[in-house]
Each structure stands twice: as structure tokens, then as C-alpha cells.
Amino acid sequence: MRVPLPLLASGPRDLPREAAHYLCVVHRLEAGSAFVAFDAELGLEAFGKIVLVERTRVTCELEAPKPARGGTLGVTLLQATAKGDRIEQVVRGATALGVERIVLVVAERSVARPADLRRERLRAISLEASRQSGRGDVPPIDGPVPLGERLAALADWTGLKLCLAPQATVPLAEHLDGSTPGSPAVILVGPEGGLTDAELGAARESGFLAAGLGPLTLRTELAAIAALGCFAGRMAAG
């Protein structure tokens, strides 16, 4: 059982109401039950034991904090903004798969605009995905920024840069064959209507390689998760 808890330190501690409710009401833990607390900001976790349960107070005893398992892919995701809950799905899945950073970019065909994105909710979704997946940190979520601005900033970066493109002749998995699992990489995923020819050209000029995910057309949120899944699968295979 895992619960987010800021400012971890060894010793006794009264749990904040939300954490106490999650452990003792939702999951019905009692005095003597063990759990794991994690501080997503500092990337720390600590084993804890509930020592007192009262109607308005839950006290625990925490062991010394230690480094938690964080994002392992080494991948920065450039995700074009999208409408509805699609960005929320991307943040949830990308966090669970171990993405290092998420940068929201505004492309020409982006339907959602910066004002439509609720940053606090995205962070809450990422934190919950960290809790469920056993991750001890949350990836930074940057932007939204214009796609062209981010591409220009990456022009001199020499790591692996991939751009999902339906017309790509080289599968994403093939691009990963010569890379070391966990090494830094950037992957660009376009909006619902796809990237324009001009945007694809700008990506090429910045050193991005076109990468395909097969013959079927995927929605933007599914494409992002499928791409990160390829990185995660390669990481698991060593």
C-alpha cells in the first residue's frame, strides 16, 4: 500500500486527512498495518506503520527515508495538446511507463489551447499514476509552448530524436535497435489531425527521425502510450 506524503522524516507523525482517509477508510488499514509513504517532489520513500487510529487522528511511525524508484526510460515526450481528456490519458500512461519529462506543445492542428489545460489536475493525475505504478517521483510537465520553439531548442541536442509519422518507412522499434536502454531520447507525438508537412520538415531539420507504429492509424493519446511502451519493452529486455 502506497500513499503520497510530503516532507518525509523518520519518527512518529500524524497523517494528513487525505492520507489517513485513503489508508484507514478506503483500504481499512488498522493499527499495526504497514504501508509505504513516498515524497514525489524529493524522490524519497519510507516504510511506515500505523500506530494509532482515532476518529479524527491517525498516527504512524516512519522509518528513515531512502531514494525511491523514479522514471527509468530516459525519454522526454513532446506531446501536442489535444481536446477532452486525451492529455490526461497521456499523462497517466506516460507516468506509469516511466517517462522522464512531458512537454506539451501547441501544433498548427492542435484543437486544445493553453488556456484549456488544468495544470493542477494533470499533476494530481500524474501523482496518482505514480502511486499505482510504484514510482516514487512524478515527471515534470512543462508547457504548453509552440512546437516550433521547442524544435529549435533541440536542434543542437545530439541524443535520439524521433517523430511519429504515419508515412514513416522505419518502425520505431528499429530505431531503438542501436540505442542503449535508458539513454536520453525525445519523441514527438502530433495532435488529432497530425503534424503538417511544414512541421514534419521542421522536425527533420532539427534532427528528428521519422518513426512508424504500424499500418493502423492511432489516436494521439494511444500513439504516445504505444511509443513509450516500445521504450519500456526494450528497457525490460535489457
Secondary structure as UniProt FT lines:
FT   STRAND          2..4
FT   STRAND          11..14
FT   HELIX           17..21
FT   HELIX           22..26
FT   TURN            31..32
FT   STRAND          34..39
FT   TURN            40..43
FT   STRAND          44..53
FT   STRAND          58..62
FT   STRAND          66..67
FT   STRAND          75..80
FT   TURN            84..85
FT   HELIX           86..97
FT   STRAND          101..106
FT   TURN            108..109
FT   HELIX           114..116
FT   HELIX           119..133
FT   STRAND          141..146
FT   HELIX           147..153
FT   TURN            154..156
FT   STRAND          160..164
FT   TURN            166..167
FT   HELIX           172..176
FT   TURN            177..178
FT   TURN            181..182
FT   STRAND          185..189
FT   TURN            192..193
FT   HELIX           197..205
FT   TURN            206..207
FT   STRAND          209..212
FT   HELIX           220..237
//
